[in-house]
């Protein structure tokens, strides 16, 4: 539907990223950076690209 290639994220990475997210570690990143992202590395990369634009 979206034309965006899916990403596989390991369970361990998902749990670790969620714990960090709930702890507030990524509060400085815009909500849009999380949309349609795979792992947390994708979120950080998208946020950095958004900041440059």
Secondary structure, 3 states (H helix, E strand, C coil): CCCCCCCCCCHHHHHHHHHHHHCCCCCCCCHHHHCCCCCHHHHHHHHHHHHHC
